[in-house]
Amino acid sequence: MMAIQPRSAAVRTPRLLACDLDGTLLDEAGILRPSVRSAIIAVKAAGIQVVLSTGRSPWAVTDIARQLGLRGPQIVMNGGAFVSPVTCEVGWARRLDRELVIDGLAFAGELGSSPLLGFLDGHVRQRIRPGRAGAEAADGTPDFALGPRLRHVESLESQAGDGPIRVYIPTSPNEHTRAVAEAVDWFGGRASVVYSDQFGFEIMAPGTNKGEALRRVAGSLRLGREHVAAMGDGPNDREMLAFAGHSAALLPVDGSAVVPGSILAEATRVVSSSAYDGALEALRFFFPDLGFEPVRPRPMRPGGIPLVQAGTARPPGWDDDPEPDLGLTAA
């Protein structure tokens, strides 16, 4: 792996570690591997504060938080809330104003999409085909929202004043880029537009993202960004990696090439994908004295050339910005 010279802020040992879940701590099958679990527990035992930072809702993090022994609040819903998935303690939540919810529903209507409202305790969707067998699965409800925490109501507008954290707007992959661009134009600075994949995006309170959430958590601990480490793999991790003094971006699981302008440019280090224990590679970089087990070898082309390049540094000039732009979009 190519050695790099970390930027000046990264010479101090991290005291706070923020970890994305899907595609980072969890592998491509959504599994927390024993080696990763053991490594996170070792970090905690060394006195490092560990916080999960995920787009998932609180109840979807409970099992993982318990496996890692994390009982306190975690960053959930893409920075929209700081909540304990285990005890349900709410540190804070950034709820949407009714007017912004109504505007988000109107925008979804313009797209011809069926939105959901995301609350701390569940999702709400407008009833589409009441009484029909299998209607919940047939109406296009995303997989993450299916289950007992999904409620159908006659009108989402009736729920707009109840303090949702986000308006989720499903898209097709072919229309995703256009829809996100239109949303950014529609809302301007009145809302955050955040996404983690090409199947939808979220309208959230202005300034909401994982980076701002991590800044807030670090501030509560009186830690500067030079004492903060973060790892992630998706566009919703961009602001978090930009804020942290030490950061690692995991390569795509499919081994695709580094794309200019991607989150990889925000990270102090680029590491392997979750399929090749990228989280362990990142932890070895953050905490070289903890003696983590070696990572699995990266896939190679004939002739010993890596399929993907890791160990990349941030581009020159990043250090000139002492407070990186934690913008409103994940794009």
N, C-alpha and C positions, 0 to 999 in steps of 0.2 A: 504494500500500500504506500502511496506517495506521502511523504512527510509534509506537514504544512507548518507555517508560522502563525499561531493564533493571534488575533487582534489583541491590543494591549489590555482591554478590559477582562480578557479571559485568563489572566495569569493567576487569579485568586481562586481558591477552592470553592466550588458551589456549596451553598448551605440550604438551598431550596431547589428541588427537582420537580418539574412539571412533565407529565407523561400523557401523550395522546394514547388512545386505546386501539381502535380498529386500524389494522395495518402497521401498528407500532408495537405496543406491548402484546397485542393479540396477533397471532399469525394469520395467514391467508384463509384459514378455516375458522377463524374467530376463537381460537384456543389460546389460553394463557399457558405457555409451556413451563414445565417445572423449573427449567434452568433460568428462565426469565423471572419467575416468581421468587426463586431463591436469591437472585441477584438484587431485586428490589428490597427484599427483606434485609439483605446484608447492608444495603445503602441506609435503610432506616436504622439498623443497629449501630451504624457508624455516626449517628446523630444528625443525619441529613433529613430535613423535612421533605416529605414526598406528597405530592398532590396530583390526582388525576385531572386531566383537562380534555374533555370529550364533547362531541356533539350530541351524545346520547342524553336521554331524559334520566332523572335520578333513579327511578326504579329499575332501569336497564343496566345500572352499574352496581347494584347491591351485591351480587354474588362475587364479582371481581374485587370490590372493595373489601369484602370479608376475607377472601383468599389472601389478600395482601396485608390484612390487619389495619386497614385505613378506616377508622370509625368517625373521623372528623369530617367537616365539609369538604367537598370536592368541586372543581369547576365543571359544570355540566351545561348542556343546552348551548354549546358554542359560546360560552362566556356570559350567558343570560342569567345564570344563578350560581351561587356558592352554597351547596346543600349537602348534608350528609345522607348518602343513600342507605346508611345503616340505622341511624337514629332519627332521621328526618329533620334534624336541626337545620334551620335556615339561617345562614350567615347574612345573605342579602340576595335580592332578586331584582332584575331590571324588567319591569312589566311595561307593556305597551299601553299608551293612552288609547281611549276608545276611538278617537278621531283617526289615529294611525291604523288601527285595526280595520275600521270601515274602509279606509283608503286601500289597504292591502287586499281586502275582499273585492273591492271594485276592480283593482288591477288584475286579480285572478280571473274575474269575470271577463275582462277584455281579452285575456289569453285563452279563454275557454277551458280553464283548469278548475278542478274541484279542490279547494284548499282545506287545510285543517288548522285548528287553533291548538297550540301546545301550552298546556298548563303544567304546574309542578306535579300535579297528581294524575295527569292523563291527557288524552287527546279528545277533541270534539270535532265532529264532522256533520255537515248538513245531510239530513235524511234524503236519499235519492229514490230508492225503490222499497218503501216500507212493506214488510210482510212477505217479501219474496225470499225463498230459501236461498241461502248463500249470497245474499245481497251484500254483506260486509266485504266479502272477497271480490265480488263482481263489480263493485263500483269504483275500482281503481285505488282503493286505500293502500298506501305503502305498507310493506311487510312489517316495518318497525312499529307501526301504529296498531296493527291487528291485536286482538285479545281483549281481556276484560277491562282494560283501562281506556278503551275507545267508546265514546258515547255518540249516538246520533241524535240530533235535535232538528226541529223544524226550520230554525233560522239561526245562522251563525251570528247575524247582527245582534240577536238577543243576548249573546254571550260576550259581545265586544267590550263591554264595560266591566267585565269580571277579572281583569288583570292577567290576560295571557302573556306568556313570555315571547311567543313567536307565532307568526303566521307562516305555515309551510305551504308552498305552492309546487305541486308536482309538475314535471316537464318530461318530455321525451328527450333522449340524448341528442337527436338531430336538431331539436329546437332550443336546447339548453342555453347555448352561448348567446343566441339572439334574445331569448327571454330575460336572461340576466342583464344584458346591456340595456334592454328596455326598462327593466326595473330600476336600475341605477339612474337612468334618465328621468323616470317617472317620479322617484322619491327624492332625488338630489341628496342634500344633506339632512333630510328629515328622518332618515332611517338607515340602518345597516342592512346590506344585502349580503348574505353569507351562504356558502354552499360547500359541501364536501365531496359531491359526486355530480354526475350529469343527469340525475333522475329528479332533481328538484332543488329549490333554494328557499331561504328563510328571510322574512322581513322581521327585523328586530329593532329595539330601541336604538336611537342614534349613538354611535360610538361603541356599540356592543361587539366584541370579538374576544377571542381567547387571549390576545395580547394585553388588552386593557384589563381583563379579569386577572391575569397573572401579575400585572403591574400593581393592582389593588391588593392582591394577596401578599406580594413582596413588601409593599408599603406597610401593611398591618404588622409584618414581622420586623420592620425597620431594616430591610435589606435592600441594598442597591442592586442594580441589574448585574454588576460584576460578580455577585454572589448567587446568581440565578442560572440554572441550567434547564433546558427544555429539549424534548425530542418529539417529532411528528412526521407525518408523511403526506398530508393532504392540503389542498388550498385553504381550508379553514384553519390551518396551523401557521400560516404565513406571518401574521402579526405577533404570534407567540414566539416564533423563532427569531423575529427581528428584535424583540424586546430583550430576550435573554442574553446575558453576557457570554454564556457557553450554550451552543445549540447544535443539534444534529438532525439532519433531514434524511429520512430513509428513502432509498431508491424505490421506484415502482416495482411491484411484485412481478410484473410481466417483463421486466428487464429492458423496457424501452429507454431510448436515449434521453440524456439530460436536455430539457427544452429551455432555451434562453428565456428569462423572466419567470421561471417557475420558482416554487418555494426553495429549491435547492440553492438559489442565489442568496437566500436570507440566512443560511446556516453557517456556523463556524466550521462545520465538518459535514461531509456527505458520507453516509455509511450504507451498508448492504440493506436489502429489503428485509421485511419480516420473515420471508421464506428462508433467509440465510442469517437469522439471528442478528439483525441490525440493531435491535435494542441492546443486546449484550455488547456489541461493538461500540455503541454510543456510551454505555456505562463505563467501559474500559477507557474511553477517551476522557470522560468527565472525572473519573475517580481511578487513576492508574495505580494507586496504592492498595486497592481493595482486593486485587488478585482474582478477578473473575475468570471463569474457565474460557478456553479458546473458543472462538466462534467457528461455525461450520465453513468450509472453504466456499468461496464465491464461484459460480459456474464460469467455465472457461471456454473460449473458442479453440479450435485446433491450433496448435502452436503456442498455447499457454497465454493467449491474450484474453483479459477479462471481458466478459460480455457487457459489463457496465463498469464505469469508472467511479471509484470511491476515493475518499480522502481529499476531496476538493475544498479549497478555501473560499471564503467570501471574496467577491471581486474587489480590486483596489478602490479606495475612496470611501468604503463603507464606514470606516472609523471617523471620517470627517463629520458624520452626522451623530452627535452625542445622544439625541433623542429621535430614534427612527420613526418614520411615518407609520402610525398604526391606523391605516385608512379604514374607510367604512365598508369596503368590499373585500371579499376573499379572492377576487380575480387578480 
